[in-house]
Amino acid sequence: MKNEVNNFRYLEWKTPEEMHFSSLEWISELNFINDEHSFFEDMLKEYTLPIIEFHLTEKVTDLIKKLSTTSSTASNLHKDIQDHINGLEVMLDGKDNIKKETQYKEAHRNLLTEFFKFSRNYNRLKKEIFKTVSEALKHQKQKRLLQ
């Protein structure tokens, strides 16, 4: 609960320019994540043989499903943030429409929370993917050393 109060205060003094910059940073990070998705898919395809050989197929199938879900979530979040950026006019039009400005700030706070949840979950998924591929490669290396 304390965290939510701090976020709200943070938005109270954040200027429209700062909110716009934050939104652009989120878009940039989502674009990078999109590129990473391609990398992870390629990596999992490249190491298919060690993965199959050491019975990690189920785990990798689950990771691929999570990666697909994450890609879809990132796409939706990207769209929501882009729509939010396009709505910034409310804050810059020079009119004092408190209700619309408050709604915009609330939407920004919600996107901030949603983005950080997404980012935290995505980082966990990345660690899991690297751990699984590393495990497969270690088994492959051990097998080669034993032969």
C-alpha beads as a LAMMPS data file, in Angstrom:
LAMMPS data file: protein, C-alpha beads

147 atoms
146 bonds

1 atom types
1 bond types

-500.0 500.0 xlo xhi
-500.0 500.0 ylo yhi
-500.0 500.0 zlo zhi

Masses

1 110.0

Atoms # bond

1 1 1 0.000 0.000 0.000
2 1 1 2.841 2.370 0.844
3 1 1 4.296 1.816 -2.615
4 1 1 1.079 2.937 -4.314
5 1 1 1.021 6.176 -2.329
6 1 1 4.611 6.919 -3.324
7 1 1 3.834 6.330 -6.995
8 1 1 0.863 8.683 -6.808
9 1 1 2.923 11.454 -5.222
10 1 1 5.564 10.907 -7.838
11 1 1 3.018 11.537 -10.582
12 1 1 1.624 14.611 -8.875
13 1 1 4.762 16.590 -9.588
14 1 1 5.742 14.927 -12.856
15 1 1 5.460 17.310 -15.799
16 1 1 3.815 16.337 -19.094
17 1 1 7.262 16.351 -20.720
18 1 1 8.568 13.928 -18.109
19 1 1 5.561 11.639 -18.541
20 1 1 6.115 11.739 -22.304
21 1 1 9.788 10.876 -21.860
22 1 1 8.894 7.969 -19.540
23 1 1 6.435 6.665 -22.112
24 1 1 9.071 6.865 -24.843
25 1 1 11.489 4.915 -22.648
26 1 1 8.874 2.203 -22.196
27 1 1 8.329 2.037 -25.961
28 1 1 12.081 1.748 -26.502
29 1 1 12.369 -1.054 -23.981
30 1 1 9.448 -2.914 -25.555
31 1 1 11.098 -2.605 -28.974
32 1 1 14.277 -4.080 -27.503
33 1 1 12.277 -6.896 -25.907
34 1 1 10.748 -7.619 -29.303
35 1 1 14.253 -8.038 -30.748
36 1 1 15.205 -10.249 -27.811
37 1 1 12.249 -12.513 -28.565
38 1 1 13.757 -13.288 -31.949
39 1 1 17.107 -14.004 -30.320
40 1 1 15.559 -16.387 -27.773
41 1 1 13.558 -18.214 -30.426
42 1 1 16.689 -18.659 -32.536
43 1 1 18.700 -19.788 -29.523
44 1 1 16.127 -22.393 -28.549
45 1 1 15.998 -23.670 -32.154
46 1 1 19.796 -23.773 -32.417
47 1 1 20.172 -25.900 -29.300
48 1 1 17.294 -28.259 -30.064
49 1 1 19.500 -31.359 -30.221
50 1 1 21.006 -31.006 -26.718
51 1 1 17.592 -30.059 -25.358
52 1 1 15.969 -33.191 -26.793
53 1 1 18.917 -35.371 -25.862
54 1 1 18.750 -34.421 -22.206
55 1 1 14.975 -34.621 -21.871
56 1 1 14.328 -30.913 -21.465
57 1 1 11.721 -30.824 -24.223
58 1 1 8.739 -30.280 -21.931
59 1 1 10.482 -27.477 -20.120
60 1 1 11.458 -25.771 -23.382
61 1 1 7.957 -26.194 -24.798
62 1 1 6.624 -24.432 -21.717
63 1 1 9.231 -21.675 -22.139
64 1 1 8.258 -21.207 -25.784
65 1 1 4.596 -20.858 -24.769
66 1 1 5.549 -18.296 -22.132
67 1 1 7.673 -16.469 -24.690
68 1 1 4.739 -16.356 -27.085
69 1 1 2.433 -15.065 -24.359
70 1 1 5.000 -12.455 -23.381
71 1 1 5.289 -11.344 -26.990
72 1 1 1.533 -10.869 -27.190
73 1 1 1.486 -8.981 -23.882
74 1 1 4.354 -6.755 -25.034
75 1 1 2.483 -5.967 -28.240
76 1 1 -0.669 -5.008 -26.326
77 1 1 1.318 -2.936 -23.859
78 1 1 3.098 -1.189 -26.733
79 1 1 -0.269 -0.266 -28.243
80 1 1 -1.598 1.001 -24.899
81 1 1 1.485 3.138 -24.316
82 1 1 1.353 4.525 -27.854
83 1 1 -2.303 5.451 -27.330
84 1 1 -1.318 7.078 -24.042
85 1 1 1.385 9.124 -25.788
86 1 1 -1.148 10.227 -28.398
87 1 1 -3.451 11.416 -25.589
88 1 1 -0.834 13.726 -24.088
89 1 1 -2.568 16.671 -25.745
90 1 1 -4.884 16.846 -22.717
91 1 1 -1.949 17.903 -20.575
92 1 1 -0.553 20.419 -23.066
93 1 1 -3.640 22.149 -24.468
94 1 1 -3.412 25.080 -22.031
95 1 1 -6.892 24.467 -20.681
96 1 1 -7.370 23.650 -17.032
97 1 1 -9.491 20.551 -17.304
98 1 1 -8.667 18.981 -13.953
99 1 1 -10.812 15.893 -14.513
100 1 1 -9.139 14.943 -17.822
101 1 1 -5.670 15.743 -16.501
102 1 1 -6.280 13.608 -13.420
103 1 1 -7.524 10.762 -15.618
104 1 1 -4.415 11.059 -17.786
105 1 1 -2.140 10.949 -14.728
106 1 1 -4.064 7.961 -13.376
107 1 1 -3.697 6.190 -16.728
108 1 1 0.025 6.961 -16.656
109 1 1 0.315 5.511 -13.158
110 1 1 -1.558 2.372 -14.247
111 1 1 0.719 1.962 -17.269
112 1 1 3.744 2.458 -15.033
113 1 1 2.568 -0.332 -12.744
114 1 1 1.667 -2.607 -15.662
115 1 1 5.002 -1.991 -17.388
116 1 1 7.033 -2.785 -14.282
117 1 1 5.057 -5.993 -13.644
118 1 1 5.614 -7.014 -17.245
119 1 1 9.311 -6.161 -17.050
120 1 1 9.785 -8.143 -13.827
121 1 1 8.038 -11.214 -15.284
122 1 1 9.965 -10.932 -18.536
123 1 1 13.298 -10.817 -16.702
124 1 1 12.333 -13.975 -14.805
125 1 1 11.523 -15.682 -18.105
126 1 1 14.889 -14.649 -19.565
127 1 1 16.719 -16.135 -16.592
128 1 1 14.757 -19.340 -16.949
129 1 1 15.571 -19.599 -20.657
130 1 1 19.287 -19.021 -20.096
131 1 1 19.325 -21.494 -17.203
132 1 1 17.660 -24.191 -19.318
133 1 1 19.938 -23.708 -22.326
134 1 1 23.000 -23.614 -20.053
135 1 1 21.882 -26.856 -18.451
136 1 1 21.514 -28.526 -21.853
137 1 1 24.932 -27.305 -22.964
138 1 1 26.584 -28.475 -19.730
139 1 1 25.117 -31.949 -20.208
140 1 1 26.297 -31.959 -23.811
141 1 1 29.808 -30.939 -22.776
142 1 1 29.925 -33.589 -20.032
143 1 1 28.795 -36.236 -22.497
144 1 1 31.545 -35.229 -24.949
145 1 1 34.165 -35.393 -22.192
146 1 1 33.048 -38.909 -21.205
147 1 1 33.369 -40.225 -24.754

Bonds

1 1 1 2
2 1 2 3
3 1 3 4
4 1 4 5
5 1 5 6
6 1 6 7
7 1 7 8
8 1 8 9
9 1 9 10
10 1 10 11
11 1 11 12
12 1 12 13
13 1 13 14
14 1 14 15
15 1 15 16
16 1 16 17
17 1 17 18
18 1 18 19
19 1 19 20
20 1 20 21
21 1 21 22
22 1 22 23
23 1 23 24
24 1 24 25
25 1 25 26
26 1 26 27
27 1 27 28
28 1 28 29
29 1 29 30
30 1 30 31
31 1 31 32
32 1 32 33
33 1 33 34
34 1 34 35
35 1 35 36
36 1 36 37
37 1 37 38
38 1 38 39
39 1 39 40
40 1 40 41
41 1 41 42
42 1 42 43
43 1 43 44
44 1 44 45
45 1 45 46
46 1 46 47
47 1 47 48
48 1 48 49
49 1 49 50
50 1 50 51
51 1 51 52
52 1 52 53
53 1 53 54
54 1 54 55
55 1 55 56
56 1 56 57
57 1 57 58
58 1 58 59
59 1 59 60
60 1 60 61
61 1 61 62
62 1 62 63
63 1 63 64
64 1 64 65
65 1 65 66
66 1 66 67
67 1 67 68
68 1 68 69
69 1 69 70
70 1 70 71
71 1 71 72
72 1 72 73
73 1 73 74
74 1 74 75
75 1 75 76
76 1 76 77
77 1 77 78
78 1 78 79
79 1 79 80
80 1 80 81
81 1 81 82
82 1 82 83
83 1 83 84
84 1 84 85
85 1 85 86
86 1 86 87
87 1 87 88
88 1 88 89
89 1 89 90
90 1 90 91
91 1 91 92
92 1 92 93
93 1 93 94
94 1 94 95
95 1 95 96
96 1 96 97
97 1 97 98
98 1 98 99
99 1 99 100
100 1 100 101
101 1 101 102
102 1 102 103
103 1 103 104
104 1 104 105
105 1 105 106
106 1 106 107
107 1 107 108
108 1 108 109
109 1 109 110
110 1 110 111
111 1 111 112
112 1 112 113
113 1 113 114
114 1 114 115
115 1 115 116
116 1 116 117
117 1 117 118
118 1 118 119
119 1 119 120
120 1 120 121
121 1 121 122
122 1 122 123
123 1 123 124
124 1 124 125
125 1 125 126
126 1 126 127
127 1 127 128
128 1 128 129
129 1 129 130
130 1 130 131
131 1 131 132
132 1 132 133
133 1 133 134
134 1 134 135
135 1 135 136
136 1 136 137
137 1 137 138
138 1 138 139
139 1 139 140
140 1 140 141
141 1 141 142
142 1 142 143
143 1 143 144
144 1 144 145
145 1 145 146
146 1 146 147
